[in-house]
Amino acid sequence: MLAKRINHMDKESEKMLSVQNLHVAFTTFGGEVQAVRGVTFDLDKGETLAIVGESGCGKSVTANAIMGLIPEPAGKIKAGQVIFQEHDMTKLNKTQLRKIQGVDISMIFQDPMTALNPTLKIGEQLIEGVRTHYKLSKLDAKKKAIDMLELVGIPSAEERLNQYPHQFSGGMRQRIVIAIALICEPKLLIADEPTTALDVTIQAQILELFEEIQEKTGVSIILITHDLGVVAKIADRIAVMYAGRIIEIGLKREIFYHPQHPYTKGLLNSVPRLDLKDEELEPIEGTPPDLFSPPSGCSFTARCPFAMEVCDLVYPTDTHLTNDHIVNCWLQDERAIQMQG
């Protein structure tokens, strides 16, 4: 894969995206939901960062905030910055955002059938974006659309431009959605659960496609998923989210082989292993906290078998285990002994 990471913190010159202390909330009849609470991470050029966690932890909201797709007035970015190529996405107006959305930053949504317009031919949906942003002639746009379909592995590309979404299989529709996202040659691609509705063999093909595209184009990828198998295949780094926060982040090998947060360990223990026939899965007991009124301390305290008194009172700060591996957990914080005392 292009631009494989050696040391994240030593590669500032290649930084593509920087998210700093991001807070996103939604106003409802029941109160304010604090969906994202202080998310911070960087993304380098040509890197794949996987954001993992159970449903409702804030993965997709974080992705939408990066894209500038938080629905107003119900949703609001309360604080923080999303710096993409020297632009703070949180400060741009709608006109300025449209010049970046779909061009420099593209997004692949979860369900290809809802992402594609069932009443329009595939060719029209591919050509629309590139003609809007680059003012190409219809002939040049069509040629680019054919090239993009071939890139994502659609056979007989020119003929299939005239077909509708329902004439394609689920895997082919997902490839078309990827082609639409890539046709304007973005620098950052956000993939929100891109393999959820696909069977295992098609998932493998889509993941290989991501790797091939990254090698050819150098695009940076943020992969939103709850599937650790997908993460193991293509991620360079992994950010684990829980209750609106990133509670652990590190290189793939650090998260898989040296997880430090009890929640990260719980996620890994809940994945079945083929090499252990008699193994019993270990589910994470309990439920996530109410984000209408999140706890002041660690949000995982109520479900954590190792919780201490301090965990319920104060949220832990970053503990740097290596240059890349950071965890928010009192079990790894030297101050915990003092706080307990």
N, C-alpha and C positions, 0 to 999 in steps of 0.2 A: 504494500500500500504506500502511496506517496507520502513523503514527509513524515515518516515514522518518528515517534517521540523518543527522545533520550532523557531530557530533563526539561520539564515544562517551564520552570521559572527562569531558565537561562535563555529562553527564546522569545523575548519580548518583541524583537523586530518583526516576527512573523505573526503577531497577534491579529486575528481577524475580528474578534468580537470580545467585548468586555461587559459583563453584567455586574453591576455593583449595588448591593443593598436594596434589591428590588422588592417593593411591597405592592400587592394588588388586592383590592377589596371589591366586593359586590354588595350593593344595597338591596335588601329584600324586605318583605313585609315583617319578617321575623327579626330583622336587625341586620347588622353588617357582617358579612362572611369574610374573614381574613384569609383569603385563598393562598396567597404567596406572602411569606414573611421574612424578608431579608436575604433573598437568594443572591449569591455572589459566585461567579465563575468566569474564567477566560476560555477562549477557543482559538487555537492556532490555525494558520493556513494549512489546508490539506489534512486536518485532523478529524477524527470521528469521536464525538463525545456522546455517550449514552446516558440518558437521564431515566432512572428506574425507580419504581415504587408502586405501591398498591393504588387502586382507583381512588380518586379524590385527594391525592397528596399534593396536587398543584403542578404536575408535569405539563399538561396541555395549556394551562393558564400561563405558565412561564413562556411557552413557545408562542402563544398568541400575543403576549406582551412584547416579545422580541420583534414580531412581525408588525406590531401596531394594530392589532385586530381585537383589542379589548372593547366590547360593546358598551358604548356610552348611551345614557347617563348612568345606567345601573352599575357598570363596571368602571373602575378608576384606578390608575396607577398613583398610589398615594405618596410614594417616595422612591428614590433610586435612579440609576442611570442604565441605559442600554446603549453602549457606544459601539457603533458599527462604522468602520472606516472614518473615524473622526466625527461622525454624526451621532448626536444623542437622539435616538428614536423616540424617546418620551417627550421631546420638545418640538417635534416636527408637526406641522399642520397636515390636513388630509391631502392637499395637493402635493406637498413635499414627500409624503409617505408613498403616494402612488408612483413616484419616479423611482422608488427603491423596491417596493413590493412587486414580486413577480419578475423583476429584472436582476437586481443584485442579491435579493433574498427571495427564495421560493419555498413553498410549503407543500408537502404531500399529506393530504388528509386521510383519516382512518378508512373510510368506506368509499371505494372508487365509484360505486353507483350513485352516491349522492354528490360526489365531486364532479361527475360528468353530467352534462345536460342531455337527457334521453331523447330530446327532440331535434338535436343538431348532429350532423355527421362529425365523425372524428376529425376529419381534415379541417372543418370550420373551427372547431375548438382549439386545434393546434395553431392554426394560422392567425386567429384573432389576436392573440397576445403579442406575437412577434411583429405583426403589422402595426399594432397600436403603439408599441414602444420604439420600433426602429424604422417605421415608415417605409418598409420594403414593398416592392411591387408584388402583385399577387403571384406571379411566376416564381420570383425569388423566394417568397415566403413558402410556397408549396414545395420547392426543392429542399428548403431547410426542414420542413415538416417531414418529408420523406427520409432525409438523412437522420433525423432524430428518432423516427420509428425504427429504422435499421439499427441505430445505436442501442436501443433497448430490446432488440431481438424480436421485432414483429416481422414475420415473413410476408412477402408480396406487399411491401409497404405502400406503393403507389395505388394499388387496387383497393387497399383497406382504408384509404383516406375517405372513400365514399360510403363507408358502412357506419351504422349506428352502434352505440354502446351495447345494446342488448344482443348484438351479433358476435360479441366476444365473450370468452370465458372470464372467470374472475381473475385469474392470473394475468391474462392479456389486458384486461381493463386496468389492473394495477400498473402494468408496464406503460400503458398510455398515459395514465396520470403522472407517472414519473417523467415521461417525454414532455408533457405540457409544462411541468415544473422546470425542466432543464433547457427548454428551447431558447430562452433568452440568455443562456449561459451565466447562471447566477454564481456568485462567489460563496454563498452560504445556502445550504439546502437543509430545511427542517422537515424531518419525516416523523409524523405523528402516528404511531402504531401501524406502520405500513404493511405488516404481514399478519395482522390479527385474524382476518377473515379467510385466510388462505390455508390450504392443506400443507402438510410438512414438505412435500417435494417441491411445491411451488414456492414456499417460503425460502427454501435453499436457493432456488433460481434467482429470486428477487435479491437476496443478500449478496450473491455472487455478482449480480448486475450492479449493485451499489459499489462494490469493490472495483469492478472494471471501469465504471464511470469515473470514480475518484482518481484512478490511475491515469485516465486519459485527460481529465479536465482539471484536476487539482482542487476540486470543490471541497469546502469544509462541510461537515455533516453533523447536525444534532439529531440524534435518534431518540425519540420518546417511546418507551416500551415498558411492559411489565414482564416480558419474556427474557429470562436470563440466558436462554439458549441462543437467542438472537444476539444478545450482548457479547457472548463469548466468541461469536463468529467474526464480528467486524469492528468492535469498539477499540479505540486506543485508550481512552480513559472512561471511567464510570462515575457518575454522580448519583448518590442514593438520596431520594427525597422522602420526607415523612412530615405530614401535617404542615405543609407549606414551606418547609425549610430543607436545605441540603445538609444532611447530618453526617455524611462521609463522602469524600471524593478522592480518587487516586487512579493510578494506572491500572489497567485491567488485571494484571497479575497480582497487584497489591490487594485489590478488592476480593478477588477469587481465592487467593491463597493465604492472605493475611488480613481478613476482615477484623475490624476493631469495635465497631458499634454493635450492640446486641441486636438491633433491628436488622442490620446487614447480615449478621450471622443467621438470624431467623429466616430471612429470605432465602439464603443459600441452603439451609437445612430443610426447607419446604419443597425443594426441587427433587423429584425422583431420580435415582441413579441406577443405570442398567447393570453396573458392576457389583451391586449389592442386592442380591435377590430377596433376602429376608429383612431388608431394612424397612422400618416404619417411618412414614413421613412425620415431621414435627411441625404442626401448625403453630402460628403465632397466636396465642390466646388473647382474648379481649378484642376491643374495637378502637379505632382512632379517636382522638379527642374531638369535641365540638368546636369547630372553628368560628362559631359565633362568639365564643368566649374562651379562647385557647389558654392553656396554663402558662404561668409566668416562668416556670422551670422547664425542664426537658419534657417534650410532649409524649415521649415514649415511657415515661415513668410508670404509669398505671399498668403497663403490659410487660415491664422489664423485670426479669427474675433477679437482677443484680442491683436494683434501685436502692439508693441511699437517701437519707433525709435531705441532703443538699440538692439532690436531683429535682425535688418537688418545689424548691424555693427559687433557684437561680438557674438561668439557662447557661450551659457551658460555652466557653469561648473556643476558638480554634486551637486545636493541639496539632502541631506539625510533626508528624512521625517521620516523614522524609520530605524532600523538596516538593514532591507531588502529592503525597498522602496526608490528607487533613481530616480530622474527625472532631465532631462536637459531642463529647461524652465525658462525664466526670470520672469514669473508670480510668481514663487515660490522662487526666489532669492532675498534676502534682499538688495543686492547691486543695484538692478534695479532702485530704487528711486534715489540713488546717481548718477548712470550713466545717468539717465534722466535729473537730475539737471545739 
